[in-house]
Amino acid sequence: MTRIAFLSTAHIHTKSFLENLAKAGDGRSCVAVWDDNAERGRRYATGANARFEGDLATLLAAKDVDGFAICAENTRHTTLLEQALAAGKPVFCEKPLVTTAADAAKVADLVRKHRTQLVCGWFHHSSPTIRTVAGLIANDTFGKVTRVRYRNAHHAAYGRWFDNPDLAWFADPVLGGGGAMMDMGAHAVHILRDLFGRVERVQAILGNHAGTYPQTDDWGIATLRFASGVVGTVEAAWTQTGGIGGLEVVGSTGSLWNTPEGYVIGGPGRKTETRPPAGPTAWTAWSRWCAGSSIRPRWPRISLPPSTRLRSWRRSTPPTARAPGPRSPGCPPSPDSPHRSAEPLRCQRCRYDMKALS
């Protein structure tokens, strides 16, 4: 039996998480809710047949809780993480994990200190479809990848989604940490970084087309140049009124693109084919695992392996000044690495060192 407590219900995904638990039928359940907005918290607790706890410290110390799900406003994650990670139980935190570099460093220190399992809600990156695509890329299905694109967008601004008092914070940069690019673009950047490694240059343009929520951006486009030479485009919007979103990969021997029926693979002289997804989503895998289930979050490891652990990166001495060493998982691809190869795992002694907090 997996007993989960929610720390805030501010995020739009809270409802779907609770529905997932209610329909699970495998012992996973929400047992308690805390929220700084008591009216909102009680409403969600009642809907989940869970108790509302008005005192955060009491809930963090509760013995009938196996893990915590943080669904607070973006800029309030760090404060809750400081307290939840110290409790020593698995923590799921909505994306983006934090909104500043300083908070990222703070959370990394907390994980190192408390050695607590932390999963972030990058549900696109950990979806069965994207994990399948990751394996295809690692196996050179598309040849030399040259261009990639990810569009993550919906019509929230035109649909006035954030007029709902529970969701108004999305359009407030003080609580959201940004607008559409922070909300939607973060997913796209995370996926492309995971699949294609370190980014060397970024250009971006952000703006506001709808005027519905003028305090922040409601669309943005960014161009990423990866160390490998791959060029990526990120599109994020709350103003998308049609079209196909998702991932597109262009390689020397084939491409992948999204369709209303799902992702397909094709190319010159190749028959177009579909690739079915496999495996649980990040939320399902984590919520099953936090009570000790044998079903753990696990996906194919590629150049920047997806992981339920935080990682930090530090600049190292140039590769020419260091002797080659054994390959290790997770070293980011570097064009001037002494271990440059087609293999998805590269040497730890490249331009960057990775320190896994485990």
NORVEN-V363749 format. One record per residue. N is the residue number from 1. OMEGA is omega in radians with two decimals (* if undefined). Layout:
n = {N:N}
omega = {OMEGA:OMEGA}
//
This chain:
n = {1:2:3:4:5:6:7:8:9:10:11:12:13:14:15:16:17:18:19:20:21:22:23:24:25:26:27:28:29:30:31:32:33:34:35:36:37:38:39:40:41:42:43:44:45:46:47:48:49:50:51:52:53:54:55:56:57:58:59:60:61:62:63:64:65:66:67:68:69:70:71:72:73:74:75:76:77:78:79:80:81:82:83:84:85:86:87:88:89:90:91:92:93:94:95:96:97:98:99:100:101:102:103:104:105:106:107:108:109:110:111:112:113:114:115:116:117:118:119:120:121:122:123:124:125:126:127:128:129:130:131:132:133:134:135:136:137:138:139:140:141:142:143:144:145:146:147:148:149:150:151:152:153:154:155:156:157:158:159:160:161:162:163:164:165:166:167:168:169:170:171:172:173:174:175:176:177:178:179:180:181:182:183:184:185:186:187:188:189:190:191:192:193:194:195:196:197:198:199:200:201:202:203:204:205:206:207:208:209:210:211:212:213:214:215:216:217:218:219:220:221:222:223:224:225:226:227:228:229:230:231:232:233:234:235:236:237:238:239:240:241:242:243:244:245:246:247:248:249:250:251:252:253:254:255:256:257:258:259:260:261:262:263:264:265:266:267:268:269:270:271:272:273:274:275:276:277:278:279:280:281:282:283:284:285:286:287:288:289:290:291:292:293:294:295:296:297:298:299:300:301:302:303:304:305:306:307:308:309:310:311:312:313:314:315:316:317:318:319:320:321:322:323:324:325:326:327:328:329:330:331:332:333:334:335:336:337:338:339:340:341:342:343:344:345:346:347:348:349:350:351:352:353:354:355:356:357:358}
omega = {-3.11:-3.06:-3.02:3.06:3.13:3.06:-3.06:3.10:-3.05:-2.99:-3.12:-3.13:-3.11:-3.10:-3.11:3.09:-3.14:3.09:3.10:3.14:-3.10:-3.10:-2.99:3.14:-3.12:3.09:3.09:-3.14:2.97:-3.12:-3.08:3.12:2.92:3.09:3.07:2.99:-3.00:-3.13:3.13:-3.12:3.12:-3.14:3.12:3.12:3.12:3.13:-3.12:-3.07:3.14:3.12:3.01:3.12:-3.09:-3.11:-3.07:-3.11:3.13:-3.13:3.13:-3.13:-3.06:-3.11:-3.13:3.12:3.14:-3.12:-3.07:3.05:-3.13:-3.14:-3.09:3.01:-3.00:-3.04:3.10:-3.12:-3.01:-3.13:3.13:3.10:3.11:-3.09:-3.09:-3.14:3.12:3.14:3.03:3.12:-3.12:-3.10:2.97:-3.14:3.10:3.09:-0.23:-3.08:3.07:-3.10:3.11:3.11:-3.14:3.11:3.09:3.12:3.14:-3.14:3.08:3.10:3.14:3.11:3.11:-3.09:-3.00:3.13:-3.11:3.11:-3.13:3.09:3.09:-3.01:3.06:-2.99:3.05:-3.09:-3.06:3.12:3.11:-3.12:-3.09:3.10:3.05:3.11:3.12:3.11:3.11:3.12:-3.14:-3.14:3.08:3.13:-3.06:-3.05:3.11:3.14:-3.10:-3.10:3.10:3.13:3.02:3.07:3.06:-2.97:3.00:-2.99:-3.04:-3.10:3.11:3.12:3.11:-3.13:-2.99:2.94:3.04:-3.10:3.12:-3.01:-3.07:-3.09:3.14:-3.10:3.11:-3.07:3.11:-3.13:-3.12:-3.11:-3.09:-3.11:-3.06:-3.13:3.08:-3.08:-3.04:-3.11:3.13:3.08:-3.06:3.12:-3.12:3.14:-3.10:3.07:3.14:-3.06:-2.95:2.95:-2.99:3.10:3.13:-3.10:3.12:2.94:-3.11:3.00:3.14:3.13:3.12:-3.11:-3.01:-3.06:-3.12:3.13:-2.95:-3.11:-3.02:-3.14:3.04:2.99:3.08:3.07:3.13:3.05:-3.10:2.99:-3.10:3.13:-3.14:-3.07:3.08:3.08:-3.10:3.07:3.09:3.05:3.13:-3.12:2.88:-3.03:-3.10:-3.10:3.11:3.12:-3.09:3.06:3.08:-2.96:2.98:3.14:3.12:3.13:-3.06:-3.12:-3.13:-3.12:3.02:3.09:-3.10:3.08:3.08:3.14:-3.13:-3.11:3.08:3.10:3.11:-3.14:3.13:3.12:-3.13:3.07:3.12:-3.12:3.08:3.09:-3.11:3.08:3.08:3.04:-3.11:3.04:-3.11:-3.10:-3.12:-3.13:-3.13:-3.05:3.03:-3.00:-2.94:3.06:3.07:3.11:3.10:3.11:-3.06:3.07:-3.10:-3.14:-3.13:3.12:3.12:-2.96:2.96:-2.94:3.03:-3.06:3.06:3.08:3.03:3.05:3.06:-3.09:3.08:3.13:-3.12:3.05:-3.12:-3.09:-3.14:-3.11:-3.06:3.12:3.08:3.12:-3.12:3.08:3.05:-3.11:2.96:3.14:-3.06:-3.14:3.11:-3.06:3.14:3.12:3.06:-3.13:3.11:3.14:3.12:-3.10:-3.11:3.13:-3.05:-3.00:3.11:-3.06:3.05:-3.05:-3.13:2.99:3.07:3.05:3.13:-3.14:-3.06:*}
//
